[in-house]
Amino acid sequence: MTDQPGATKGGVCRRSLLKSVPMIAGAIISATAIPGSLFAQTKVSHEASKYQDQPNNGQQCSTCAQFEPPSGCKTVESPISPNGWCQLYVAKPA
């Protein structure tokens, strides 16, 4: 019994692999050409995060992993108080 042209033993045909290379390259180029602002995180409002200007049970913005001194946050709209608190609080790793 002889092998037929185009038949493969491993399951992947070289021709189909070579046909997919331009599509994969195009996808990679497209992904790198998209501006970073499309993926920018939008910040949550004070109301949505239930932000308050005082600490809550010993938790406060200055001890949160999201806090950006002197009065910013990675997840909540600025300005915030270092002594404030919101429901998105995440303790800084020890």
C-alpha positions in Angstrom: 0.0 0.0 0.0 1.4 3.4 -0.9 0.8 6.8 0.7 -1.5 9.1 -1.1 -0.3 12.7 -1.9 -1.3 15.0 0.9 -1.9 12.2 3.4 -0.1 12.6 6.7 0.8 10.2 9.4 1.0 12.8 12.2 -2.4 14.4 11.5 -1.1 17.9 10.5 -0.7 18.5 6.8 2.2 20.8 5.9 0.1 22.5 3.4 -2.7 23.4 5.9 0.0 24.6 8.4 1.6 26.9 5.8 -1.8 28.2 4.8 -2.5 29.3 8.4 0.8 31.2 8.9 -0.4 34.4 7.2 -3.6 34.4 9.3 -1.7 33.9 12.5 0.8 36.6 11.6 -2.0 39.0 10.7 -3.7 38.4 14.1 -0.5 39.1 16.0 0.1 42.3 14.0 -3.4 43.5 14.5 -3.3 42.8 18.3 -0.1 44.9 18.6 -1.4 47.7 16.5 -4.5 48.3 18.8 -3.8 51.4 21.0 -3.5 50.7 24.7 -6.3 53.2 25.5 -8.8 50.6 24.3 -7.8 48.4 27.1 -7.5 51.1 29.7 -9.3 50.4 32.9 -12.1 52.9 33.8 -12.2 53.9 37.4 -15.3 53.3 39.6 -17.1 56.3 41.0 -17.1 57.1 44.8 -20.8 56.2 44.9 -20.4 52.8 43.1 -17.5 51.8 45.4 -19.3 53.1 48.5 -16.3 55.3 49.3 -16.2 57.1 52.6 -13.7 59.6 54.0 -13.1 57.6 57.2 -11.6 54.1 57.9 -13.8 51.0 58.4 -12.9 48.4 61.0 -9.2 49.3 60.8 -9.1 49.3 57.0 -8.1 52.5 55.2 -6.9 53.5 51.8 -3.3 54.0 52.9 -3.1 50.3 53.7 -4.8 49.2 50.5 -2.9 47.6 47.6 -4.8 49.9 45.2 -3.8 53.2 46.9 -1.6 55.6 44.9 -0.1 58.3 47.1 -0.8 61.0 47.9 -4.6 60.9 47.0 -5.1 58.4 44.2 -6.4 54.9 43.6 -6.0 52.4 40.8 -9.7 51.5 40.9 -11.7 54.5 42.4 -11.9 58.0 40.9 -9.6 60.5 42.5 -9.3 62.3 44.8 -9.5 60.0 47.8 -8.3 60.4 51.4 -5.5 58.1 52.7 -7.8 57.7 55.7 -10.8 56.8 53.6 -12.2 53.4 52.7 -14.3 51.6 50.1 -15.8 48.2 49.5 -13.0 47.4 47.0 -10.4 47.5 49.7 -7.6 44.9 49.3 -5.0 44.7 52.0 -1.3 45.2 51.0 0.6 41.9 51.1 2.6 41.5 54.2 
